[in-house]
Amino acid sequence: MKVKYNPKYPAVDDLIKKARSRMPRFAFEYLDGGCNEERNLYKNTSDLREVELLPRYLTSYTGSNLKTELFGHAYDAPFGIAPVGLQGLIWPNSPEILARAAFRHNIPFVLSTVSTSSIERISELTEGKAWFQLYHPAENSLRDQIIKRAEAAHCPVLVMLSDVPTFGYRPKEIKNGLAMPPRMTLSNILQILGKPNWALRTLIHGQPSFQVLKPYMPKGMNMHHLGLFMNKTFNGRLNEEKVAAIRDMWKGKLVLKGVVNEMDAEKAIQLGIDGIIVSNHGGRQLDAGESTIHSLKRIVEKYRDKITIMMDSGLRSGPDIARTLASGAQFTFLGRTFMYGVGALGEHGADHTITILKIQLRQVMEQLSCEKTEDFRNHLI
């Protein structure tokens, strides 16, 4: 398909600037921020951009093709939309905007357990092609109910989140009242009044809520009790027994997200996991950890031929996708980038962002004389 993009915003930095001007500060900082001093947030992107690629000009070249096969499906590009929590708070109705665009462009959209649309609604919009990411509940009965809903919605891939054994310490969210339990401050109210477009669209689409979890939440729950419910309901710490139980239950493709070391990659292989996503939660969980590109390189060196290896965290552009693929990932995911696009351009932001990423990535491939995405690793310096 061919979708026009807005030439006023040709780069992600342009989208970031525009999104910041259209969103309440608390919503933008929730999207844009990391944990503690935000060192790992910065390293994810800066270390990735140290990766260099080698062009080959005097060679036979017949053209570039972005199509990439993953778990038996041929996607139109080697990147997808990563799961993001509280998407409707960042920009109203953004999960549906992004899911529709992902379906049109034939790339994967991953819905988070703590996003603001339901499994059933996103499945309807994508004809059962959306992936689902599971935050592991404290009770196995709730885990089973959620997984059965994902199965009934024909989600082809279940993603288990492994890197949230505890909620990250995020000073900006604490200041803004977005920690658990959340609170609405006078400052937040004034910020909303200063962003009428965001406020109007929130009014149209309704106050964002955890739609996946809505069937299990008591009615009439206030903000304080919501925090207590979330803390009581979820225990994100995985272990081999929990993973094995889900592997036995889930018949589709199973992916472990949040892998940053060889030991966990080895366990994933032993437990029959189909793929891993090398990720540090976008620098939102452990500030003292290493960047994802460094984790990826070590894991790829040892396990490239044993399991499907993907990566998110730190990617912002087409060249970043190219760098990641050249470093050994078979597929990539971006979260913040797409949310910046929607925050900047609303309904048109998802198509716009996907389009500029495709254009940027294709330009890199043509410059390198790289014909297929799997050939990127031949151009790594």
N, C-alpha and C positions, 0 to 999 in steps of 0.2 A: 504494500500500500504506500501511497505518497501523501505525506502530510506536510503542509507548509509550517514553517516556524517563524517566530517573530524576530526580525533582524535587529531589533533594539536590544535583545538579550541573547547575544550569541555565545556567551560564556557563563559558566556556573556562578562566577563571582558577580555577574550582573544580576542573576536571579537572587543571590543572597542579599544584595543591596536592596533590591525591590521588595523582597519578602520581609525584610526587617522594617521597611517603611509601612507595610500593610498589616502587620500583626502586632498584637499587644506584646510588650516586652517580655512578660512572663512566659508566653507561648513560644516566642522566638528563642529565648534562652533555654527553655526546655529542649527544643530541637537542637540548638547549636552547641550546647555545653557538654562538658564531660565531668569526671569526678575529681575531687581534691584540687590539685593545682593545674589539672588539664594537660599534664605533660604527655601522657600517652595519646590523648586526642591529637596533639600536635605531631608527635612522632609517627603516628600511623601514616599521615600524608607526606611528611617531609622525608621519611626514610624510603617510602615507595618511590618518590620522585628522584631518588639517587640512582634508581635502576636506569641503565642506558641500553639503547637498542641499536643494532647495526644494519644500515641499509645496504642493499646490493643492487647497484644500478645497471651493471653490464651483465645481465642475466636474462634468460627467457622468462617472460611474464605474460600471462593471458588474462589477468584481471583478478579481483578480490571478491570473496564470498564470505559474508558474515554468518551464514547459517552454521549452527552448532548443534550436534546431537547430544542429548543428555537424558539418561534413563529411558531410552527408546523413543524420545520425542525430538523432532527436528525443530529447534527454535530459530527464529529469524535473526537473532543476535546472541552473543555469548555473555549477556548480562540480564539480570532480573531485578525486581523490586524487593528489597529486603524488608522483613517485618519491622514495624515501628509501633511502639505503644502509644496510646492516646492520640492517634492521628487526627481525630475529629476536633481535638482541642487545639492542635497546631493550625489546622485550616478546616473549616466545616465541610463535612461530607467527603473528606479527602480519600478515605479507603475506597469508596465507590468510584471516585474519579480515577484513581490509579488502577483499580482492578479493570475497569472498562478499557482504559488505554492499553494495559498489558495484554488484554485479550485481542484488541485490534492489531497490535504489533506482534503478536505471537511471541511474547516473552513471559516468563513466570512471575506471578505476583504471590507473595507470601503473607498471609494474614496472621497477625499475632493474637494470642489468647487475650491480651489486654489492649487490643485495638478497639475501635468504636463502631464496628459493623459486625454482623453475625456471620457465622460460617455459612449458613443457608443462603443469606443474601449475596454474599460474594460468590458462592458457587453458582447461583442463578445468573449473575452478571458475566461469568466466565465459562458457562456451560461445563462446569465441573473440572476446570483446568487449574484452578488456584491451589497452591500449596497451603498447608496449615502448620503453624509453629505452636508447640505445646509448652507452656509453663507447667512444670509438674506440680499437681495439687498435693496437699498433705494427705488427703484421703484417697485411697485407691478407687473407691466407688465413684467419686467425681471424675477422676482420671478416665475411668472406663466409659462414663457417660459422654464425656467430651470426645473421646476417640471414636466412639460409635457414631456420633453426629458427623465427624469428619469423614468417616467411611460412608455413611448414608449420603453425604453431599458429593461423593465421588472424588474427593481430593486425591490426586495421584501420588503425592509425596507428603509424609508427615515428618516435620522437623522437630527434634527434641532439643530444647535449650539447656545447655549444661553450665553456662558461666554466670548464673545468678543464684549461688548458694545463699547470698545475702544481698540486700539492696545496696547499691553504691552510695557513697557519701558525696553528695553533690551540693555544694554550698549555694549555688545560684537557685536551685529548686527549693532549698530550705528557706532562703530569703523571700522567695516568691510565693511561698505557701503551697508548693506542689509536692512536698514530702508527704509521707503517710503518718497521721491522717492529713489530708489536704485541707486548706482553709482559704477563704476568699477575703483578701485584705482591702482596705480602702484604696491603697495604691493600685491593686489589680483592677478595681472597679473604674478608677480614673483612666487607666490604660485602655480598658474596653471602650469607654466613652470617646477616647481619642482615635479609635479605629472603627469608624462607623460601618465600613464594608464588611469587616470581620464580624462585627456585632449583628448586623442585619442578616448575614448568612447563617449565623448561629441561631438567630431567632427563627429563620425559615426551617432549618434542619433539626432544630431542637438541641437542648443541652447535651453535650457528648457524654456517653456512658459506656460501660463495659458490656457491649451487646452480647458477646459470647457467654459471659457469665450471668447475664440478667435472669435466666430461668432458675438460678440457684441462690439468688440474693433476696433477702426479705424485702417486702414492699415498704415504701416510705422511709428508706434508709437515708439518714442525713450524712454530711461529709465526715463527721467524726466516726460514725459507725461504719462507713465505707472503709476507712483506714483500718479499723479493727478487723473487719471482714477479710480484707486482702491479706493482712498479716497472719490471720488464723488459717485462711484457706490454702495458701501457697507455701510450699517448701521446695524451693528450686534446686536443692542439692540432689544430684543424681548419684547413683552407685551402680555397680554391675547388676545387682538384682533387679533394680527398677528398670534399667535398660532392657534386660533380658525379658522381663514381663511384657514390656511394650512390643518387643520384637516378636514374641509369641502371638500377641494379639493382632498386630497390624500386618496385613497381607500385602500392602503396597510397598513402595520404596520408602526406606527409613533413613533419615539423615540426622547426624549429630552436629549441632552448631555450638561453637565456642571452644573448639579444639585448638590448643596453642602449643602442644608438646608431643613428642614422639610416644610417650607412655600411653597417653589417652588415645592417640591414633592407633596404636597396637591393640588396645583393648576393644576399640570400636570394630576393628577387623575380626578379632576373635569372637565378638558377640554377633557377627553377621550383619553389621550395619552396611548399607549400600553406599553411603557417601558421608563425607565430613565437610563442614564449612569452617575453615580457619578464621577465627573471629575473636576479638576481645570486646565485643559489645560496643564498638565504636568509641572505645576509650572511656566508657561510662561506669566501669566496674573496678578496675585495678590500675591505678595511676602508675604504680611501680613496675608494671609488666613491660614486656618488650612489644615492639610494633608487629603488626600482623605479617608484613612482608618478610621479616626475619624468621618468624615462626614458620611461615609457608615454605621457605627455601629448605629448611632442615627436614620438614615432614615430607616434602616432595622427593628429596634426595633418597629417602629410605623407603617410601611407600607408594611411589608414583604408579606402579603397576599392580598394586594390591587393592586399591579402593579409589573411588571417585573423589577427587580433592577440589574443593571450591574455596573462595575467599570473599569476605566482606570486611569493612572497617578501613577507612582511609581513602577509598576510591572516590574521586570527584569528577572525573572527566574521561573522554575517550582514550587519551594517552595513558591515563592511569589504568584503564582496563587492559590496554596493550601491555603495559609493564607487568601487570599481574599474570596475564596469560603467558608471557615470555618467561616468567619466573617459575612456571610449572602448574599453575592452577588450570583446571579444565573448564571452569565457569566462574563468573563473578556476580556479586550482588552489591547494590548501592541503596542506601536508605535515605540519609540526609539530602542527597542531591535531588531526589524526586520530590521530597517535601519542600525544599526550597523552590522548586519549579511550581508546585501547586500554590504555595504561599504567595509567590510573585504574580502568577497569571491565572489562578483559579482553575476553572473548568478546562482551560486550554493549556495549563501548565504541564500536565502529564505527557500529552502528545508532543509538546514542544521539547521537553527535556529528553524524551526517548529519541526524538529526531536528531537533536544536536549531538547526542552521544553516538548515534549511528554514523553521522557525517564525520565527526572527529575520528572515530575508530577506523572508518574506511579510508580516510586520508592518510592515517598512519600506515595502514596496510599497503596502500598504493606507493607511499614513499619508500617503504622497506622492500617492495616487491614480494610481499607476503600474500599468497593466494588463499590460504585457508587459516582459520583461527588456530588450529592445532599446530600450524607451522611457526607460530610466534617464537617458540622456544629456540628455533634455529637462528634467531636474530638477537639473542641475549648476549650482551658483551660481558 
